[in-house]
């Protein structure tokens, strides 16, 4: 079974979609929270505080891209060693 090639461009494009989606969701939620009637102290801040955890998603995804790139670099090194033999 052939090893699947690492697609750096595809992963970077996917990362852009994830980042833009996260920013969009946080922005829309922030606007909705501003327009919500405040029935208590800090309803909007509670909503936005819970949305802060979404900011971690692009960071985790970009770390995966970095690890994949390092793995790809290792594969290139192995191919170069095979060619020298």
Buried (B, 14 or more C-beta within 10 A) or exposed (E): EEEEEBEEEEBEEBBEEBBEEBEEEBEEBBEEBEEEEEEEEEEBEEBBEEBEEBEEBBEEBBEEBEEBBEEBEEEEEEEEEEEEE
